[in-house]
């Protein structure tokens, strides 16, 4: 096995070296592909962030999902954190959703849709309570294709509800002049790489394409016109940014304001300022806080399981076997 792993490591280093050369060649061929970004100094703004945690359990034909979403508000003054707050609280009680008779694929879709529903609802409430110039969401600003159920699926109404929540969030951010932004840590998207004739993820490409403090040019989220999100699809945009030398770039999705009061240069500068925690970790500190508050604690999971047992809903026999 050691020889096989050594061979694999050699192949990875070889392919990475080749990709590095192709990325540099693409950069030289198109000088508009990469641009320098500077930090906002001093950093003075109110920013909100939302993240969610999830616990899923299969029990006697029922899929049980517990979710918790937390909104965080940081107020910076002269590049220092002046105050912070949480919505609905620092550690809210998880919400429980149950569905029955779902197949394996539908169960996975159900979990994803419920998590997104929880996060979007929390985001709407958070920016109403804490008006801010920037709202950061952990993850994408639109559903991935695998999350879309079939039209005759029992989850179709839930998906339509989610679409409505996205539109409400877009409209609310526009009404409150809040820049909406999705931050994706390790994107599997291949759109930028494919446009350059390369066979890799955009994140891997940009790790070679960008130096610290640089970003790519902006490109559309969607390739073609789509029925959803109606009225907003043209304004969903994307760029990649590398805040730290030794961490992977971030995929930044944002809703371009219709009023053009803000631009991608201002947004990129803010993201760079909020994400440069260290040379080895590039992620907005406020999203780290939201993630920590939303995460489901093992003790909470045990409490949920104990509550189910207290209702005389015993676990399946195969899950309670006394041996491995």
C-alpha positions as CSV (number, residue, x, y, z in Angstrom):
1,X,0.0,0.0,0.0
2,X,2.9,2.4,0.8
3,X,4.2,2.0,-2.8
4,X,0.7,2.7,-4.2
5,X,0.3,5.8,-2.1
6,X,3.8,7.1,-3.1
7,X,2.8,6.6,-6.7
8,X,-0.4,8.5,-6.2
9,X,1.4,11.4,-4.5
10,X,3.8,11.5,-7.5
11,X,1.0,11.7,-9.9
12,X,-0.8,14.4,-7.9
13,X,2.4,16.5,-7.8
14,X,2.9,16.0,-11.5
15,X,-0.7,17.0,-12.4
16,X,-0.6,20.0,-10.1
17,X,2.7,21.2,-11.7
18,X,1.1,20.9,-15.2
19,X,-2.0,22.8,-14.0
20,X,0.1,25.5,-12.5
21,X,1.8,26.1,-15.8
22,X,-1.5,26.2,-17.7
23,X,-3.0,28.6,-15.1
24,X,-0.1,31.0,-15.5
25,X,-0.3,30.8,-19.3
26,X,-4.1,31.6,-19.1
27,X,-3.3,34.6,-16.9
28,X,-0.7,35.9,-19.3
29,X,-3.0,35.4,-22.3
30,X,-5.9,37.4,-20.8
31,X,-4.7,40.3,-18.6
32,X,-8.3,41.0,-17.6
33,X,-8.8,37.6,-15.9
34,X,-7.0,38.5,-12.7
35,X,-7.0,41.8,-10.7
36,X,-5.4,43.0,-7.5
37,X,-7.6,43.7,-4.5
38,X,-6.8,45.9,-1.5
39,X,-8.2,45.8,2.0
40,X,-10.8,48.4,3.1
41,X,-9.0,50.7,5.6
42,X,-10.3,51.6,8.0
43,X,-13.0,48.9,8.2
44,X,-16.2,50.5,9.5
45,X,-19.5,48.8,8.8
46,X,-22.3,46.6,10.2
47,X,-22.2,43.1,8.7
48,X,-24.5,40.1,9.3
49,X,-23.8,36.4,8.6
50,X,-26.0,33.3,8.7
51,X,-25.2,29.6,9.0
52,X,-27.1,26.5,9.9
53,X,-26.5,23.2,11.6
54,X,-28.4,19.9,10.9
55,X,-29.0,16.5,12.4
56,X,-30.8,13.8,10.5
57,X,-32.2,10.5,11.7
58,X,-34.1,7.7,10.0
59,X,-36.7,6.0,12.3
60,X,-39.3,3.4,11.3
61,X,-39.9,4.9,7.8
62,X,-39.8,8.5,9.0
63,X,-37.0,10.9,8.3
64,X,-36.4,13.2,11.2
65,X,-34.4,16.4,10.7
66,X,-33.4,18.9,13.4
67,X,-32.0,22.2,12.2
68,X,-30.7,25.3,13.8
69,X,-29.9,28.6,12.0
70,X,-28.1,31.5,13.7
71,X,-27.7,35.0,12.5
72,X,-24.7,37.1,13.8
73,X,-24.2,40.8,13.6
74,X,-20.7,42.3,13.9
75,X,-20.3,46.1,14.0
76,X,-16.8,47.3,13.1
77,X,-15.4,50.7,13.8
78,X,-11.9,51.7,12.7
79,X,-11.1,48.1,11.9
80,X,-12.0,46.9,15.4
81,X,-15.0,44.9,16.5
82,X,-17.1,47.4,18.4
83,X,-20.2,45.2,19.2
84,X,-21.9,41.9,18.3
85,X,-25.4,40.3,18.6
86,X,-27.2,37.1,17.7
87,X,-30.6,36.2,16.2
88,X,-32.8,34.6,17.4
89,X,-30.3,34.0,20.2
90,X,-26.8,32.7,20.9
91,X,-27.9,29.1,21.1
92,X,-31.5,28.7,19.9
93,X,-33.5,25.5,20.3
94,X,-33.4,23.2,17.2
95,X,-36.5,23.0,15.0
96,X,-37.8,19.5,14.1
97,X,-39.2,18.5,10.7
98,X,-40.5,15.0,9.9
99,X,-41.5,13.3,6.6
100,X,-42.5,9.7,5.8
101,X,-42.3,7.4,2.9
102,X,-39.3,9.1,1.2
103,X,-36.8,7.1,-0.8
104,X,-33.1,7.5,-0.3
105,X,-32.7,10.3,-2.8
106,X,-35.7,12.2,-1.6
107,X,-34.5,11.9,2.0
108,X,-31.2,13.6,1.1
109,X,-33.1,16.3,-0.8
110,X,-35.4,16.8,2.2
111,X,-32.5,17.3,4.5
112,X,-30.9,19.9,2.2
113,X,-34.2,21.8,1.6
114,X,-35.0,22.0,5.3
115,X,-31.6,23.3,6.1
116,X,-31.8,26.0,3.4
117,X,-35.3,26.9,4.5
118,X,-34.1,27.4,8.1
119,X,-31.1,29.5,7.0
120,X,-33.1,31.7,4.6
121,X,-35.8,32.4,7.2
122,X,-33.1,33.3,9.7
123,X,-31.4,35.6,7.2
124,X,-34.7,37.5,6.5
125,X,-35.3,38.0,10.2
126,X,-31.7,38.9,10.9
127,X,-31.4,41.8,8.4
128,X,-34.7,43.2,9.5
129,X,-33.5,43.2,13.1
130,X,-30.0,44.4,12.4
131,X,-29.9,46.6,9.3
132,X,-26.5,46.1,7.7
133,X,-24.6,47.0,4.6
134,X,-23.5,43.4,4.0
135,X,-25.1,40.0,4.5
136,X,-23.0,36.9,4.2
137,X,-24.5,33.5,3.7
138,X,-22.5,30.3,4.2
139,X,-22.8,28.6,0.8
140,X,-24.5,29.4,-2.5
141,X,-27.2,31.9,-3.2
142,X,-29.2,29.4,-5.2
143,X,-30.1,25.7,-5.0
144,X,-27.9,23.1,-6.7
145,X,-29.6,20.9,-9.3
146,X,-29.5,17.9,-7.1
147,X,-31.7,19.7,-4.6
148,X,-34.6,20.1,-7.1
149,X,-37.2,17.4,-6.6
150,X,-39.4,16.0,-9.4
151,X,-42.6,17.9,-10.1
152,X,-44.7,15.0,-8.8
153,X,-42.5,14.5,-5.7
154,X,-44.0,15.1,-2.3
155,X,-41.2,17.6,-1.7
156,X,-42.2,19.8,-4.7
157,X,-44.2,22.2,-2.5
158,X,-41.3,22.5,-0.1
159,X,-39.0,23.4,-3.1
160,X,-41.5,26.1,-4.3
161,X,-41.5,27.5,-0.7
162,X,-37.7,27.7,-0.8
163,X,-37.8,29.5,-4.2
164,X,-40.1,32.1,-2.7
165,X,-37.8,32.5,0.3
166,X,-34.9,33.2,-2.0
167,X,-36.8,35.8,-3.9
168,X,-38.0,37.4,-0.6
169,X,-34.4,37.6,0.6
170,X,-33.2,39.2,-2.6
171,X,-36.0,41.7,-2.4
172,X,-35.4,42.4,1.2
173,X,-31.7,43.0,0.7
174,X,-32.4,45.4,-2.2
175,X,-35.0,47.3,-0.2
176,X,-32.7,47.7,2.8
177,X,-29.7,48.4,0.5
178,X,-27.9,45.4,1.9
179,X,-25.3,43.7,-0.3
180,X,-26.2,40.0,-0.4
181,X,-23.2,37.6,-0.7
182,X,-22.7,33.8,-0.6
183,X,-19.3,32.5,0.5
184,X,-18.4,29.0,-0.7
185,X,-15.3,27.4,0.9
186,X,-14.5,24.6,-1.5
187,X,-16.6,24.9,-4.7
188,X,-16.9,22.0,-7.1
189,X,-18.0,24.3,-9.9
190,X,-16.0,23.9,-13.1
191,X,-17.4,26.7,-15.1
192,X,-14.4,29.0,-15.1
193,X,-12.0,26.1,-15.7
194,X,-14.1,24.8,-18.5
195,X,-14.1,28.2,-20.2
196,X,-10.3,28.0,-20.2
197,X,-10.2,24.5,-21.6
198,X,-9.1,22.9,-18.3
199,X,-10.3,19.8,-16.6
200,X,-10.4,20.6,-12.9
201,X,-12.6,22.5,-10.4
202,X,-12.5,26.3,-10.3
203,X,-11.2,26.2,-6.7
204,X,-8.2,24.1,-7.7
205,X,-7.6,26.3,-10.8
206,X,-7.7,29.5,-8.8
207,X,-5.3,28.2,-6.2
208,X,-2.7,28.3,-9.0
209,X,-4.2,31.2,-10.9
210,X,-4.3,33.7,-8.0
211,X,-1.8,35.1,-5.6
212,X,-2.8,36.3,-2.2
213,X,-4.9,39.5,-2.4
214,X,-6.1,38.8,-6.0
215,X,-9.4,38.0,-7.5
216,X,-10.8,36.9,-10.8
217,X,-13.0,39.0,-13.0
218,X,-16.7,38.7,-12.5
219,X,-18.8,36.2,-14.5
220,X,-22.5,35.3,-14.6
221,X,-23.9,32.6,-12.2
222,X,-26.1,31.2,-14.9
223,X,-25.1,30.3,-18.5
224,X,-28.5,30.8,-20.0
225,X,-31.8,32.4,-19.1
226,X,-33.8,30.5,-16.5
227,X,-37.3,30.8,-15.3
228,X,-36.0,30.9,-11.7
229,X,-35.2,33.1,-10.0
230,X,-37.5,35.3,-12.2
231,X,-36.4,38.9,-12.1
232,X,-33.0,38.1,-10.5
233,X,-31.2,35.6,-12.6
234,X,-29.2,38.1,-14.6
235,X,-27.9,39.8,-11.5
236,X,-26.5,36.8,-9.8
237,X,-22.7,37.1,-10.3
238,X,-19.5,35.2,-9.2
239,X,-15.9,35.8,-8.7
240,X,-13.1,33.9,-6.9
241,X,-10.7,35.6,-4.4
242,X,-7.6,34.5,-2.5
243,X,-7.4,36.3,0.8
244,X,-4.4,34.2,2.2
245,X,-1.3,32.7,0.8
246,X,-1.6,29.2,2.1
247,X,-5.4,28.6,1.9
248,X,-7.7,27.9,-1.0
249,X,-9.5,30.7,-2.8
250,X,-13.2,31.5,-1.9
251,X,-16.0,31.5,-4.4
252,X,-18.0,34.7,-3.9
253,X,-21.6,34.8,-5.2
254,X,-23.4,38.1,-5.0
255,X,-26.6,39.8,-6.1
256,X,-25.6,42.8,-8.2
257,X,-27.6,45.8,-7.0
258,X,-30.0,47.2,-9.6
259,X,-29.2,50.7,-8.6
260,X,-25.4,50.2,-9.2
261,X,-24.7,51.9,-5.9
262,X,-22.1,49.3,-5.1
263,X,-19.7,47.4,-7.3
264,X,-17.6,44.2,-7.2
265,X,-14.4,46.1,-6.3
266,X,-15.9,47.4,-3.1
267,X,-17.3,43.9,-2.3
268,X,-14.0,42.2,-3.0
269,X,-12.2,44.7,-0.8
270,X,-14.6,44.0,2.1
271,X,-14.4,40.2,1.7
272,X,-10.6,40.4,1.7
273,X,-10.6,42.5,4.9
274,X,-13.1,40.2,6.7
275,X,-11.4,37.0,5.6
276,X,-7.7,37.6,6.1
277,X,-7.6,35.9,9.5
278,X,-4.3,34.2,9.0
279,X,-2.0,33.0,6.2
280,X,-3.4,29.4,6.6
281,X,-7.1,30.1,7.0
282,X,-9.1,32.4,4.7
283,X,-12.7,32.8,5.8
284,X,-14.8,35.7,7.2
285,X,-14.5,35.7,11.0
286,X,-18.3,36.4,11.3
287,X,-19.1,33.3,9.4
288,X,-16.8,31.3,11.6
289,X,-18.8,32.6,14.6
290,X,-22.1,31.7,12.9
291,X,-20.9,28.2,12.1
292,X,-19.9,27.6,15.7
293,X,-23.2,28.9,17.1
294,X,-25.3,26.9,14.6
295,X,-23.4,23.6,14.9
296,X,-25.4,20.7,16.5
297,X,-23.7,19.7,19.8
298,X,-23.4,15.9,20.3
299,X,-25.2,16.3,23.7
300,X,-28.1,18.0,21.9
301,X,-28.2,15.1,19.4
302,X,-28.4,12.7,22.3
303,X,-31.1,14.7,23.9
304,X,-33.2,14.5,20.7
305,X,-32.7,10.8,20.5
306,X,-33.6,10.4,24.1
307,X,-36.8,12.4,23.5
308,X,-37.8,10.1,20.6
309,X,-37.2,7.1,22.9
310,X,-39.3,8.6,25.6
311,X,-42.2,8.7,23.1
312,X,-41.9,4.8,23.0
313,X,-40.3,5.1,19.5
314,X,-37.6,2.5,19.9
315,X,-34.6,2.5,17.5
316,X,-34.5,-0.2,14.9
317,X,-33.1,-3.5,16.3
318,X,-30.2,-3.5,13.9
319,X,-29.1,-0.1,15.2
320,X,-29.1,-1.4,18.8
321,X,-27.1,-4.6,18.3
322,X,-24.6,-5.3,21.1
323,X,-21.7,-6.0,18.8
324,X,-20.0,-4.5,15.8
